[in-house]
């Protein structure tokens, strides 16, 4: 997780009362980006007319590291009456490096010297380059703390205009997600504020704020890493894609890690992506691969005619979205696993993996001619021991194997084995299963 310093104005003096002078303006705050976009920043200031005369123009000197850089001759499109506030964007400053100090100094109002020095100056320190993502569709993910009503966030463009906001929230220690479409290749500032002044001080689950593009965390703010406010910068990519996945434990209806039936009584749900026209679900297991698309993020599991899923098996599931009617698709999101169940009755839906257990194995052919037989494990994966026992419990043969759920594994017992009834014992993961085998 990246940790970056919080941002603060090096100097900010705001008037308690409007000046009695005719020509006076005050810098209230800095509203631009503190992180560069290709080494450049467009400064944005909030300036109040604190003089008695209507303000029609204002000159602002700009210094970089103590040296004169430029003078902004600001002519107001709409004159500011006494007490009114305007937010001008100053000329872009290029070639900036982390640690550079920018200073802004009001010199004149309406071509007259500013008559009150207080509030004329403000400085900012450049924090470095904005983190660039691959897509302009970003996901802002927030895990609230025990006081969700204290948390708010905003994404502002280079001119200080908020393009998206979130909070205050109502549900404590829950995950809230907001999709935001940004302008491609543009830079934005994320500002997170906590009105309680204690950050996202979770007494249970940790709070955080993340900005994610195509599954990559561009900003990952630990809720304990700030107190009242935090600011960081991101740059949108040129790709219009987004990634999604099956819902998980953070969602109201989780699908990831569940057991499902294949008779139409179970469904899988992906996280919704605004603007997506289709969701394509991919099921994989070994050499098996099946894709099926729906216009909604919900897929009902049926006995498909082509390459159907089979009961009693684990499948990896990925989901991807299309924004153009399934003509093209975005990349697949993270993998989730599900397990298909054998029919146990009507009306059954999703079950937790911990509920019930269909694990075991079958033998075929059974009866078998000779000592050759295949074992097919259900719900068992990895290293295992397979033993052949006679009716007295004596071990006649043993194999150390690696099982793949649902895949036949041929076995041949060493030495001659007489016709008759035998027990096959399979041991894996500290558990044992037994089955009957007839040899003839």
Secondary structure, 3 states (H helix, E strand, C coil): CCCCCCCCCCECCCCCCCCCCCCCEEEEEECCCCEEECCEEEEEEEEEECCCCCEEEEEEEEEECCEEEEEEEEEEEEEECCCCEECCEEEEECCCCCCCEEEEEEEEECCEECCCCCCCEEEEECCEECEECCECEEEEEEECCCCHHHEEEEEECCCCCEEEEEECCCCCCCEEEEEEECCCCCEEEEEEEECCCCCCCCCCCCCEEEEEECCEEEEEEEHHHCCCEEEEEEECCCECCCCCCECCCCCCCCCCCEEECCCCCCEEEECCCCCCCEEEEEEEECCEEEEEEECCCEEECCCCCCCCCCCCCEEEEEEEEECCCCCCCCCCCCCEEEEECCCCCCCCCCEECCCCCCCEEEEECCCECCCEEEEEEECCCEEEEEEEECCCCCEEEEEEEEECCCCEEEEECCCCCCCEEEEEEEEECCEEEEEEEEEC
